[in-house]
Amino acid sequence: MDRRYVPLLPALRPTESNPAAQVSLGAPVPKRRRIGVSVACETCRRKKTRCDGQRPICTNCLGSSSQCAYRDISDLSHESRNVLIEVVQILNTIPPADALRTLRLLSTETNGPIILSTLRDEARPRSEPPTASTSAATENDISGPLEFELHNPIAYPAIPQFIPTEFERSPMGSHTESMTEDSMSSLDSLFGDDPSTSDQPYELAYDLSCPSSAWPEELNGLHRPSNTSHLCDSRLHQLDIRYWTDVRIENDMAAKCISLYLETDHPLLGHFDPDLFISDLISKRSLYCSPLLVNALMYWASQMYSCIDSRTNELAMGFCKEAERLWNIERANGRDSVLNAAAAEFLCLGYLGQGRNHALLTYASEASDMGVRMGLFGIDGDDDSPETDVIADIDDDATRARMYAAWGIFNWITIMSLFYRQPGLSSLSGLKYPPRIAIPEPKPSNDASSTTSTSELKSPTPNYMGDTFPHICRFWCIVHEVSLAYCVDDKLPLDFSSRFVFAEFKFRELLAWSNNLPSRLYQGQQNPHHVQILHLWFHAVILDIFRPHTQIPPGERQRFRTFSDRTITPDTVCEASVAQLKHLISNYRLNYTSSGYTILWHTALIYVINAILSGNKVKNWYSDLLICIYAYESLGRSWRVATCIVKGLLSLAMEKSDMSSRTARRILNDLKKRHPGRFLGPIRATFMADLNLALSEPNSATVERLAEQFEDNVLLKDYTTSFDAGVE
């Protein structure tokens, strides 16, 4: 039977006039909705209490003594919103390649006005708008070298735009002078793109030949050596040079020569422990110093110092003869030592700088063979010999001396094998293994802790050495295998496609090495000169690794296996390294006085000139060429071989570019007027100048061979120019 329920009236709708009726008696009371706060104040955060976000003071902080402060202000001001919109619009307006380059350039910039100014400058229309072809090339560049460079920012940092007239505006500008009788009215005639019409070469170097032996005050802002009254080590003030040599030289001048070498080249060469050497040099002990080593070192150092005081150049041959006399005595007695090995290296260097005969190969081989006989290097069948055999029963100082000697020899032999490759150099291939002794790692001089582990042995490092040398040792360890694999019977094998995997592996090794460099070894201008030279060497090696593969016909080239981007090829890698070299050279010439007297970096100049002459002539190629050539004018103050290199490179430029014979001869005459004594007598320079020709005909590609062809190329250029004019 159905039950009858009492009918219920419908519920009343809630009204504003009857708020009590909004909720029925039996209905649950809804929870009060939490007020959403985007940012809580710091006081509420610390107390972990709910903050209502009221500004300028939240409710919890009202009447409290604590300050109500917010970590972030979510709302941007009207000006900030406009700036943000402008930045986005600029990045959308400029080409993607330029946008990527600009963002990389500003990655460490924290100054807002500078960031905005840089972006606005990028958005400013150029005088020559890009054509459709160049725009397409720019778009393609994003997936090629740019993407590759972005993944390796230490080896391939962003390159700022270079303006050639920066040479005139730099602190060295007051020391820049014309090398011709007619002064130049503007830099346009120098940096024009038509070398066939440019006949007014211009010296881009600053004047280092100061009669007073003092550095110009205008160069105080540059990286420069200590002034003449301050030596890199105060102990050198006590030097008695007559104890070590019969060459008549004042103690003060000898100390300056040694100091300049220690500050400039020793962080890169490291043939001996500098602290032990100076200690025995001053104390007149022969444990870590010897007359042979001092005379050989002075042979090299006096040439370098002649850019400051030309008198030392006249003393160089005296030190050479004295060192050779002492060397013959040591060899006659069959004495092998780390001091004699280091002396052989300096004799090799000295012969190279003076452009003398093939004795430099003899001394390089002697140093290598001596190191092998002393057990510093491994030999075939003896690779696994423990390191302790090399330093058994010797104290820490002797161990440090052996470390520097072993790695100094190894590094220099590798440099010779790759950068100074020349006929007869295959005799150095006997050095097949790195040293069997640890790399000399630096430690702070105030660290008195000692250790018995030879692999952890660290020596007090002078400030001028920095931290570069240990990383250079690791760098040349990677490169050493390249020199062994590439050099076959004094030339590079052309059929090298089967070894492309090896080249890619070495390239990857070098990238990994560069990505692990500490910040004090970055390219930055605040770092010392030897860091800049290290990066110059790095990119020169990259070019050496891939040069054989760029000569292979495009259809036969292999692709990289470890890069996802298919547009990355040996050519694009070489182009990226050439761009880095151009920037490094300009920066080094502008900001480091050592660019005028250390020749250890000149390989980069030859490599860039070859890249300019062998590739497509891009904008400003002629100015890049002259910057490199006139760098040798500065080096010619110290190094006689520089004059022969310039002559050979000018001969090469006439062969491979539109440089007129008149321009080439004028540049050479400028150099002769500047350094007349350097052209007296024959100069030997049997290393490579034409790097592409060296792959197949090394005997025809040497510096001295091209220098000998200079006059023939001048006549040929004059004839072809006259013939072309007659045809027209």
URTA-V441236 format. One record per backbone hydrogen bond with DSSP energy under -0.5 kcal/mol. CO is the residue of the C=O (numbers start at 1). NH is the residue of the N-H. E is the energy in kcal/mol with one decimal. If there is no record, write none. Layout:
co=CO nh=NH e=E
co=CO nh=NH e=E
This chain:
co=3 nh=5 e=-0.6
co=15 nh=18 e=-0.5
co=18 nh=15 e=-0.7
co=18 nh=21 e=-1.2
co=19 nh=22 e=-1.5
co=20 nh=23 e=-0.6
co=24 nh=27 e=-0.7
co=28 nh=30 e=-0.5
co=40 nh=71 e=-0.6
co=41 nh=45 e=-2.1
co=42 nh=46 e=-2.3
co=43 nh=47 e=-2.2
co=44 nh=48 e=-1.1
co=44 nh=49 e=-1.8
co=58 nh=62 e=-0.6
co=59 nh=62 e=-0.9
co=61 nh=64 e=-2.0
co=67 nh=69 e=-1.0
co=69 nh=42 e=-3.3
co=72 nh=74 e=-0.7
co=77 nh=81 e=-2.3
co=78 nh=82 e=-1.8
co=79 nh=83 e=-2.3
co=80 nh=84 e=-2.5
co=81 nh=85 e=-2.3
co=82 nh=86 e=-2.3
co=83 nh=87 e=-2.5
co=84 nh=88 e=-2.2
co=85 nh=89 e=-2.4
co=86 nh=90 e=-2.6
co=87 nh=91 e=-2.4
co=88 nh=92 e=-1.6
co=89 nh=93 e=-1.1
co=90 nh=93 e=-0.7
co=90 nh=94 e=-2.4
co=95 nh=99 e=-2.4
co=96 nh=100 e=-2.5
co=97 nh=101 e=-2.2
co=98 nh=102 e=-2.6
co=99 nh=103 e=-2.4
co=100 nh=104 e=-2.1
co=101 nh=105 e=-2.0
co=102 nh=106 e=-1.8
co=104 nh=107 e=-1.1
co=106 nh=109 e=-1.0
co=110 nh=112 e=-0.7
co=111 nh=115 e=-2.1
co=112 nh=116 e=-2.6
co=113 nh=117 e=-2.5
co=114 nh=118 e=-2.5
co=115 nh=119 e=-2.2
co=116 nh=120 e=-2.5
co=117 nh=121 e=-2.1
co=118 nh=122 e=-1.8
co=119 nh=123 e=-1.7
co=120 nh=124 e=-0.8
co=127 nh=129 e=-0.6
co=131 nh=135 e=-2.3
co=132 nh=136 e=-2.1
co=133 nh=137 e=-2.1
co=134 nh=138 e=-2.2
co=135 nh=139 e=-2.2
co=136 nh=140 e=-2.1
co=137 nh=141 e=-1.7
co=138 nh=142 e=-0.8
co=139 nh=142 e=-0.8
co=139 nh=143 e=-0.5
co=140 nh=143 e=-0.6
co=141 nh=144 e=-0.8
co=141 nh=146 e=-1.5
co=142 nh=147 e=-0.7
co=144 nh=148 e=-2.1
co=145 nh=149 e=-3.1
co=146 nh=150 e=-2.2
co=147 nh=151 e=-1.1
co=149 nh=152 e=-1.3
co=152 nh=156 e=-2.5
co=158 nh=160 e=-0.6
co=162 nh=164 e=-0.6
co=163 nh=166 e=-2.5
co=164 nh=167 e=-1.9
co=165 nh=168 e=-0.8
co=165 nh=169 e=-1.6
co=166 nh=170 e=-1.4
co=170 nh=173 e=-2.5
co=171 nh=174 e=-0.5
co=172 nh=175 e=-1.9
co=173 nh=176 e=-1.7
co=175 nh=177 e=-0.5
co=177 nh=203 e=-0.7
co=181 nh=183 e=-0.6
co=186 nh=189 e=-0.6
co=187 nh=190 e=-0.7
co=187 nh=191 e=-2.6
co=193 nh=195 e=-0.6
co=194 nh=197 e=-1.3
co=194 nh=198 e=-0.8
co=195 nh=660 e=-0.8
co=197 nh=199 e=-0.6
co=201 nh=179 e=-0.6
co=202 nh=204 e=-0.6
co=206 nh=208 e=-0.6
co=208 nh=210 e=-2.3
co=209 nh=211 e=-0.6
co=210 nh=213 e=-2.2
co=216 nh=219 e=-1.5
co=217 nh=220 e=-1.8
co=218 nh=221 e=-0.5
co=219 nh=222 e=-1.7
co=222 nh=224 e=-0.8
co=223 nh=593 e=-2.8
co=223 nh=594 e=-0.5
co=227 nh=230 e=-1.8
co=233 nh=236 e=-2.0
co=234 nh=237 e=-1.5
co=235 nh=238 e=-1.9
co=236 nh=239 e=-1.6
co=239 nh=241 e=-0.5
co=240 nh=243 e=-1.4
co=241 nh=244 e=-1.4
co=241 nh=245 e=-1.4
co=247 nh=249 e=-0.9
co=250 nh=254 e=-2.5
co=251 nh=255 e=-2.5
co=252 nh=256 e=-1.9
co=253 nh=257 e=-2.3
co=254 nh=258 e=-2.4
co=255 nh=259 e=-2.5
co=256 nh=260 e=-2.5
co=257 nh=261 e=-2.1
co=258 nh=262 e=-2.6
co=259 nh=263 e=-2.3
co=260 nh=264 e=-1.9
co=261 nh=265 e=-1.7
co=261 nh=266 e=-2.1
co=265 nh=268 e=-1.6
co=265 nh=269 e=-2.0
co=266 nh=270 e=-1.3
co=272 nh=274 e=-0.6
co=273 nh=277 e=-2.3
co=274 nh=278 e=-2.4
co=275 nh=279 e=-2.0
co=276 nh=280 e=-2.1
co=277 nh=281 e=-2.5
co=278 nh=282 e=-2.3
co=279 nh=283 e=-1.9
co=280 nh=284 e=-1.1
co=280 nh=285 e=-1.9
co=290 nh=294 e=-2.5
co=291 nh=295 e=-2.4
co=292 nh=296 e=-2.3
co=293 nh=297 e=-2.7
co=294 nh=298 e=-2.5
co=295 nh=299 e=-1.6
co=296 nh=300 e=-1.3
co=297 nh=301 e=-3.1
co=298 nh=302 e=-2.5
co=299 nh=303 e=-0.7
co=300 nh=304 e=-1.7
co=301 nh=305 e=-2.5
co=302 nh=306 e=-0.8
co=303 nh=306 e=-0.6
co=304 nh=307 e=-1.3
co=305 nh=308 e=-2.0
co=305 nh=309 e=-2.3
co=309 nh=312 e=-1.6
co=310 nh=313 e=-0.9
co=310 nh=314 e=-0.7
co=311 nh=314 e=-0.6
co=311 nh=315 e=-0.7
co=312 nh=316 e=-0.8
co=313 nh=316 e=-0.6
co=313 nh=317 e=-0.5
co=315 nh=319 e=-2.0
co=316 nh=320 e=-2.2
co=317 nh=321 e=-2.5
co=318 nh=322 e=-2.1
co=319 nh=323 e=-2.5
co=320 nh=324 e=-2.6
co=321 nh=325 e=-2.1
co=322 nh=326 e=-2.1
co=323 nh=327 e=-2.4
co=324 nh=328 e=-2.3
co=325 nh=329 e=-1.4
co=326 nh=330 e=-2.1
co=327 nh=331 e=-2.7
co=328 nh=332 e=-2.1
co=329 nh=333 e=-1.5
co=330 nh=335 e=-2.1
co=331 nh=334 e=-0.9
co=334 nh=336 e=-0.6
co=337 nh=341 e=-2.2
co=338 nh=342 e=-2.0
co=339 nh=343 e=-2.2
co=340 nh=344 e=-2.2
co=341 nh=345 e=-1.5
co=342 nh=346 e=-1.9
co=343 nh=347 e=-2.2
co=344 nh=348 e=-2.0
co=345 nh=349 e=-2.4
co=346 nh=350 e=-2.8
co=347 nh=351 e=-2.4
co=348 nh=352 e=-1.9
co=349 nh=353 e=-2.5
co=350 nh=354 e=-1.9
co=351 nh=355 e=-0.8
co=351 nh=356 e=-2.3
co=352 nh=355 e=-0.6
co=353 nh=641 e=-2.2
co=355 nh=684 e=-3.5
co=357 nh=360 e=-1.2
co=358 nh=361 e=-1.4
co=358 nh=362 e=-1.1
co=359 nh=363 e=-2.6
co=360 nh=364 e=-2.0
co=361 nh=365 e=-2.3
co=362 nh=366 e=-2.4
co=363 nh=367 e=-2.3
co=364 nh=368 e=-2.0
co=365 nh=369 e=-3.0
co=366 nh=370 e=-2.5
co=367 nh=371 e=-2.0
co=368 nh=372 e=-1.8
co=369 nh=373 e=-2.5
co=370 nh=374 e=-1.9
co=371 nh=376 e=-2.5
co=371 nh=377 e=-0.7
co=372 nh=375 e=-1.4
co=376 nh=436 e=-2.6
co=379 nh=382 e=-2.4
co=382 nh=385 e=-1.2
co=386 nh=389 e=-1.2
co=387 nh=390 e=-1.5
co=387 nh=391 e=-0.9
co=391 nh=394 e=-1.1
co=395 nh=399 e=-2.0
co=396 nh=400 e=-2.5
co=397 nh=401 e=-2.3
co=398 nh=402 e=-2.1
co=399 nh=403 e=-2.3
co=400 nh=404 e=-2.3
co=401 nh=405 e=-2.1
co=402 nh=406 e=-2.9
co=403 nh=407 e=-2.4
co=404 nh=408 e=-2.4
co=405 nh=409 e=-2.4
co=406 nh=410 e=-2.4
co=407 nh=411 e=-2.5
co=408 nh=412 e=-2.1
co=409 nh=413 e=-2.6
co=410 nh=414 e=-1.9
co=411 nh=415 e=-2.3
co=412 nh=416 e=-2.7
co=413 nh=417 e=-2.4
co=414 nh=418 e=-1.6
co=415 nh=419 e=-2.5
co=415 nh=420 e=-1.1
co=416 nh=420 e=-0.6
co=418 nh=421 e=-0.6
co=421 nh=688 e=-0.9
co=422 nh=425 e=-2.2
co=424 nh=427 e=-1.0
co=425 nh=428 e=-2.2
co=426 nh=429 e=-1.7
co=427 nh=430 e=-0.7
co=428 nh=431 e=-1.7
co=430 nh=432 e=-1.6
co=434 nh=378 e=-1.0
co=439 nh=441 e=-1.0
co=441 nh=459 e=-1.5
co=443 nh=461 e=-1.4
co=444 nh=447 e=-1.9
co=446 nh=448 e=-1.0
co=452 nh=454 e=-0.6
co=453 nh=456 e=-0.9
co=454 nh=457 e=-1.1
co=457 nh=441 e=-0.8
co=459 nh=443 e=-1.1
co=460 nh=462 e=-0.5
co=462 nh=465 e=-1.3
co=462 nh=466 e=-0.8
co=463 nh=466 e=-0.7
co=465 nh=468 e=-0.9
co=467 nh=471 e=-0.7
co=468 nh=472 e=-2.1
co=469 nh=473 e=-2.3
co=470 nh=474 e=-1.7
co=471 nh=475 e=-2.1
co=472 nh=476 e=-2.7
co=473 nh=477 e=-1.6
co=474 nh=478 e=-1.5
co=475 nh=479 e=-2.0
co=476 nh=480 e=-2.2
co=477 nh=481 e=-0.7
co=478 nh=482 e=-0.5
co=479 nh=482 e=-0.7
co=479 nh=483 e=-1.8
co=480 nh=484 e=-1.7
co=481 nh=485 e=-2.3
co=482 nh=486 e=-2.5
co=483 nh=487 e=-1.5
co=486 nh=488 e=-0.9
co=486 nh=493 e=-0.7
co=488 nh=491 e=-1.3
co=491 nh=488 e=-2.2
co=494 nh=496 e=-2.1
co=496 nh=499 e=-1.5
co=497 nh=500 e=-1.5
co=499 nh=503 e=-2.0
co=500 nh=504 e=-2.6
co=501 nh=505 e=-2.4
co=502 nh=506 e=-2.4
co=503 nh=507 e=-2.3
co=504 nh=508 e=-2.4
co=505 nh=509 e=-2.2
co=506 nh=510 e=-2.4
co=507 nh=511 e=-2.2
co=508 nh=512 e=-2.4
co=509 nh=513 e=-2.4
co=510 nh=514 e=-2.5
co=511 nh=515 e=-2.3
co=512 nh=516 e=-0.8
co=513 nh=516 e=-0.8
co=514 nh=517 e=-1.5
co=518 nh=521 e=-2.3
co=519 nh=522 e=-1.7
co=524 nh=527 e=-1.8
co=528 nh=531 e=-1.1
co=528 nh=532 e=-1.1
co=529 nh=533 e=-2.2
co=530 nh=534 e=-1.6
co=531 nh=535 e=-1.8
co=532 nh=536 e=-2.0
co=533 nh=537 e=-2.7
co=534 nh=538 e=-2.2
co=535 nh=539 e=-2.0
co=536 nh=540 e=-1.8
co=537 nh=541 e=-2.4
co=538 nh=542 e=-1.8
co=539 nh=543 e=-1.8
co=540 nh=544 e=-1.9
co=541 nh=545 e=-2.6
co=542 nh=546 e=-1.8
co=543 nh=547 e=-1.5
co=544 nh=548 e=-0.5
co=546 nh=550 e=-1.3
co=547 nh=550 e=-0.7
co=547 nh=551 e=-0.7
co=548 nh=551 e=-0.6
co=549 nh=552 e=-0.5
co=553 nh=556 e=-1.9
co=553 nh=557 e=-0.5
co=554 nh=557 e=-1.0
co=564 nh=566 e=-0.6
co=565 nh=568 e=-1.1
co=567 nh=569 e=-0.6
co=568 nh=560 e=-0.6
co=569 nh=573 e=-2.3
co=570 nh=574 e=-2.3
co=571 nh=575 e=-2.5
co=572 nh=576 e=-2.1
co=573 nh=577 e=-2.2
co=574 nh=578 e=-2.6
co=575 nh=579 e=-2.2
co=576 nh=580 e=-1.9
co=577 nh=581 e=-2.5
co=578 nh=582 e=-2.5
co=579 nh=583 e=-1.9
co=580 nh=584 e=-2.8
co=581 nh=585 e=-2.8
co=582 nh=586 e=-2.2
co=583 nh=587 e=-2.6
co=584 nh=588 e=-2.8
co=585 nh=589 e=-2.6
co=586 nh=590 e=-1.9
co=587 nh=591 e=-2.2
co=588 nh=592 e=-1.6
co=591 nh=223 e=-2.8
co=592 nh=595 e=-1.5
co=593 nh=596 e=-2.1
co=594 nh=597 e=-1.6
co=594 nh=598 e=-2.3
co=597 nh=599 e=-0.5
co=599 nh=602 e=-1.5
co=601 nh=604 e=-1.5
co=602 nh=605 e=-0.9
co=602 nh=606 e=-1.6
co=603 nh=607 e=-2.3
co=604 nh=608 e=-2.3
co=605 nh=609 e=-2.4
co=606 nh=610 e=-2.2
co=607 nh=611 e=-2.1
co=608 nh=612 e=-2.6
co=609 nh=613 e=-2.4
co=610 nh=614 e=-2.0
co=611 nh=615 e=-1.8
co=616 nh=618 e=-1.3
co=618 nh=621 e=-1.7
co=620 nh=624 e=-2.1
co=621 nh=625 e=-2.1
co=622 nh=626 e=-2.3
co=623 nh=627 e=-2.3
co=624 nh=628 e=-1.7
co=625 nh=629 e=-2.3
co=626 nh=630 e=-2.9
co=627 nh=631 e=-0.7
co=628 nh=632 e=-0.8
co=629 nh=632 e=-0.9
co=629 nh=633 e=-0.6
co=630 nh=634 e=-1.2
co=631 nh=635 e=-1.9
co=632 nh=636 e=-2.0
co=634 nh=637 e=-1.5
co=635 nh=638 e=-1.5
co=635 nh=639 e=-2.8
co=638 nh=640 e=-0.6
co=639 nh=642 e=-1.1
co=640 nh=643 e=-1.1
co=640 nh=644 e=-0.7
co=641 nh=645 e=-2.0
co=642 nh=646 e=-2.3
co=643 nh=647 e=-1.8
co=644 nh=648 e=-2.3
co=645 nh=649 e=-2.7
co=646 nh=650 e=-2.6
co=647 nh=651 e=-1.8
co=648 nh=652 e=-2.0
co=649 nh=653 e=-2.4
co=650 nh=654 e=-2.1
co=651 nh=655 e=-1.4
co=652 nh=656 e=-2.1
co=653 nh=657 e=-1.3
co=653 nh=659 e=-0.6
co=660 nh=664 e=-2.2
co=661 nh=665 e=-2.6
co=662 nh=666 e=-2.1
co=663 nh=667 e=-2.3
co=664 nh=668 e=-2.1
co=665 nh=669 e=-2.6
co=666 nh=670 e=-2.4
co=667 nh=671 e=-1.8
co=668 nh=672 e=-2.2
co=669 nh=673 e=-2.5
co=670 nh=674 e=-1.7
co=671 nh=675 e=-2.4
co=675 nh=678 e=-1.1
co=676 nh=679 e=-1.1
co=677 nh=680 e=-1.1
co=685 nh=704 e=-2.4
co=687 nh=703 e=-2.5
co=689 nh=691 e=-1.0
co=690 nh=694 e=-1.7
co=692 nh=695 e=-1.2
co=693 nh=696 e=-1.4
co=693 nh=697 e=-3.3
co=694 nh=492 e=-0.5
co=697 nh=700 e=-1.2
co=697 nh=701 e=-0.6
co=698 nh=701 e=-1.0
co=701 nh=689 e=-3.2
co=701 nh=690 e=-1.8
co=702 nh=706 e=-2.0
co=703 nh=707 e=-2.3
co=704 nh=708 e=-2.0
co=705 nh=709 e=-1.1
co=707 nh=710 e=-1.3
co=709 nh=713 e=-2.6
co=710 nh=714 e=-2.1
co=711 nh=715 e=-2.3
co=712 nh=716 e=-2.4
co=713 nh=717 e=-2.5
co=714 nh=718 e=-2.5
co=715 nh=719 e=-2.4
co=716 nh=720 e=-2.6
co=717 nh=721 e=-2.3
co=718 nh=722 e=-2.3
co=719 nh=723 e=-2.6
co=720 nh=724 e=-2.6
co=721 nh=725 e=-2.1
co=722 nh=726 e=-2.1
co=723 nh=727 e=-2.2
co=724 nh=728 e=-2.1
